Amino acid sequence: MTDSVEPHRNDVFVAPGADVDVRATIQPGTKIWHLAQVREDARLGHDCVIGRGAYVGPGVRLGDNVKVQNYGLVYEPAVLGDGVFVGPAAVLTNDEYPRAVTPEGRLKGGDDWTAVGVTVGEGAAIGARAVCVAPVTVGRWALIAAGAVVTTDVPDFALVVGVPARRVGWVGRAGEPLVAKGDGRFVCPRTGGEYRELAGVLTEV
C-alpha cells in the first residue's frame, strides 16, 4: 500500500493490495478488500464493506453499514445513506456530458467539467451492473434491478427495472415486492409491515 492507512488502524481492516489514501476518513469496523481504492477526502462510516476492486472517489460520503460489492464504482460527489447496497460492477456516474476532450480537441482536465453526484437514500439497493446516471436521487429503501439504467429520480420504496429504468412495483424494507391489499394498502410478505400509497408516494403505516 502506497500512501495508505495502516491495516487494522482504529479497527479498520485494509487488505493487502488495497489503496486507501491517508486523507480518507474511515470509521471503526469498516473492511476494505483487495485491489479496492478509496480516494482522498472520502468519508466512510462504521462497519462498511468495500469489495475487491471497488472504487470510492474523492470526497464521496458513505453512511454506516454500506456495502459496495466487488468492482462497484462510486464516483464523486456521490452521497450514500446508511445501509445502502451497491451491487457487483454497478456504477454511480458523475459527468452529465462526458467527453475526453474539449470542443477544441484538447484533453480535458479537472477544470474543464463540473462533477455531479448520485444521492442514494437509507437502505436502498442498486443491483449488479446497474448504472445510475448523475444527477439522480434514489429514494430510501428503493430497489434498482440488476442491469437497470437509472436516468430519473426514484421514489422511496420503488422497484425499478429496465433501460431506462421504470417503476414496476413497490418493495419494503426486506427488499421483497409488496402485496397489494386494495385501497392503496400494501403489505410485506416477509415482515408483515404495512404501507400505503397516496398520489404515487409510498409510506410506512
N, C-alpha and C positions, 0 to 999 in steps of 0.2 A: 504494500500500500504506500503510495506516494502522497504526501500532504493529506493524510487521512487521520481520523480519530483512532485511538488505540482500541484494539479488541477488548471488550468487557469493561471499558471505562464507564463508570456510573451505571453498571448493569445494562449496558448496551452491547449487544453481540454483533461484531462485524467479521464476516467470514473471510478467509484468505482470498485475495484477488478482487475483493470489493474495493471501490474507490469512493471514499467519503471525505468530502472537503472539511478541513478543520473549522471552517466558518459556519458549517451547518449546526443547527441546534437539535439535539436528539434526546428525547426523554427516556427514562429507565424502562426496561422491559422490551425495547424495540430490537428486532433482529434484521440484519441486512446480509443477504446471502451472496454467494459467489458471483462475480462479474457485474453486480449491481453498481450503479453510480448515483450518488447523492451530491448535488452541486452546492455551491456556496450560498449561504443565507437561507437555505431550505430549513423548514421547521417541521419536525416530525414529533407527534405526540407519544403518549405512553403505549407500549405493547403493540406497536405496529409491526408488520411483516413486509419486508421488501424482497421480492423473489429474485431468483437468478436472472441476471441480465436486464433487470428493470432499470428505468431511468426516472429520476426525480429532479426537475430542473431548478435553476437558481430562484430562490425566493418562494418556491412552492410551499403551501401550507397544508399539512395533513393533521387531522384531529387524532384522537385516541382510537386504538383498536382498528386502524385502517390496514387493509391488505392490498398490496399491489403485487399481483401474481407475476410469474416468470415473463420477462420481456414486455411487460406493460410500460408504456411511455407516457409520463405525466409532465407536460411542458408548462413552463412558467407563463403567466402568473396564476396557475390553477389553485383553487382552494377546495379542499375536500373535508367534509364534516366527519364527526365521529362515526366509526363503524362502517365506513364506505369500503366496498369491494370493487377492485379493478381487475378484470379477468385477464388471462394469459393473452399477451400480444395486443391488448386493447390500447387505443391511442387517444389522448386528450390533446388536441392541436392548439396552436396559438397564433396562427397567421391567417387573416381573412383573405388576403390576396397574395398567395405565395409566388415568389419569383426568386431565382438565384441571382439575377442581375437587374440593374436599373433599366429604365427605358433607353438610356444611352449605351447600354451594354457593359457597364462597369459592375464588377462583382459586388453584391450588396453586403454591407456591414451592419452592425448593430444600430447605427444611427439612421439607417435607411428604411426602417419599418417600426411599427409600434405593436408590441405583443398584446394580444387579447386572450383572456383566460376562460377556462371552463370552471363553473362552480357546481359542486355536487353536494347535495344535502345529506343530512344524517341518515345512515342506514341504507342508502341507495346502492345498487349493484349494477355494474357495467360488464356485460358478458364478453366472452372470449372473442377477440378480433373485432369488437365493435369500435366505432370511431365516433367521437364527439367533436363536432366541428365548431370551434370557438367563434364568437362568444355565445355559448348556450348555458342554461342553468338546468340541471337535473334535480328534480324535487326530492324531498325526503321519502325514503323507503321505496322509491321508484325502481323498476327493473328494466334494464336495457337488454334485449335479447342478443345472443351471440350473432356477430356479423352485421348488426344494425348500423346505420349511419344516421346519427342524430344531428339535425340541422336547425331545429327549433326547440324552444324550451319544453321541458317535460314536467307535467304536474306531479305533485305528491302522489305516491302510491300507484302511479300509472305503469302499465305493462306496455312497452312499445317494441315493435318488430319492423324489420324490412329496411329497404333503401328507396327513398328516405324513410326514416322511422315514423311510424304512426301508432297511435294508441289503439290496442285491440281489447283491452280489459283493465282490470284493477288487481293489485296484489296487496296483501297485508304485510305485517312486519316479518312473518315467516317466509315470505317470498312466493308463496303459493297463490295461484289465481283465486280470487274471491268468488263466492257463490251468491248469485242474486236471489233475494228473497221477496222482491216486489216492493213497490212504493219507494224506490231509491235506496233500499236497505240491502246490505251485503254482509256475509259472514265468512270468516276464515275457516276452512275445513280442518285445519290442524289445531289452532288455538281456541277456536270459538269466538274470537274477537269480532266485534260488530262495528260496521262502518255505515256511513250514509253519504249518498251523492246528492248534491244540490247545485244546479247550474254548472255541471261539468267539474265540480270540485268535490273530492272525496275527503271526509274527515272521520276520525275515530269517534265512536259513541262513548 
